[in-house]
């Protein structure tokens, strides 16, 4: 296994010491699993899991007009965000396809745009040369000097509350606060990618390793486990959240991905708006659906999908779902006519077609 | 962990336990450990003809699909229904209850082309670094 060319996060040595299975992801050598995907998944659904997400790109945008500028490149509202609010957003191309899906945080006198690791270079290029960027706006890619540790699971608040100097229980979902955790300066965001309650802690790279150790020790009595990108992918798929390159890409629009709620066609002009408005009006577009396989064979990304005995699309993500008792769940991109819940489709697995049923997303919703 | 001495191995991490003209086939401890939690096993049907080096089924973990290659040429006489029902048993006991298929060998001498326990052990050690 060649490890040349991949970057390492500030927690790389920690992952190796923990015996994690490492693999390249988004240009970084990342932990895929530690104790096992099923065990890590269970920790997140029932207790708390801890993730190193330092591979994700962290761009800080400052200066007058930053909000209006971001609004012109994205489908969701930026300027209407209040300080300490976070919002899911998508940067689109002229055809309405997705350059990237991101979370935008409005912090004190700055915006934090968190981009996918695999899109980080593309997004930096896009933003830094954008001719519409106001002269007063500055961009900073702070990724190399930053880290991101996520705590996800129902016991996240119980773990974090005694360690933080702000009332983390009072931070609302998709909001953030600035404070300290174990004495470490952090932007503490109540966001995540697992379908559970949880926090994302944006910190300096130099603080990552000691904070990870402190959280490991404090979390042990609660059942905290380190969790890797393998569990994270299963968790997000169960929660019906898109993964760039699978449910969204330059050729799959947010409408096709079922993210209509994030597409604000009422806001002033933004890149791709005419294409999206046209697509929405026409209505008859291929879209992402949830599938549950009737049988035991897992569906995997790339497998062909059939509707009425004809090729209709392909699987975009697929995995057995521990939260659904091991049933095999998947997403597929299919024609509108094949997208209603209960529609019967077939998935070709190694040349044999297996029945599957369209199911409303998400597959899993936490009890609150 | 040393490899069981009573069988032969492939570079693709299958094991073969030969008994006269028949053999039992499975995947090694290294293979199950690399895959992680195994959730699905797809095996050939009894009577299926196997050709050395050709895929005969798959073992899937939560995130990975791994082909199983026939270590020898022969005919399937029995399939381990236990691992199809409980795929995790391949993780738990890859050299025992986690066996996959029993075959009659087309040519018992063919097994001589496989790796000895010591040679396979060397391979696993080299992969660990």
Interface residues (C-beta under 8 A of the other chain):
Chain A: X21 X32 X33 X36 X37 X38 X230 X233 X234 X296 X297 X298 X300 X319 X320 X326 X350
Chain B: X36 X37 X39 X40 X42 X58 X60 X61 X62 X63 X65
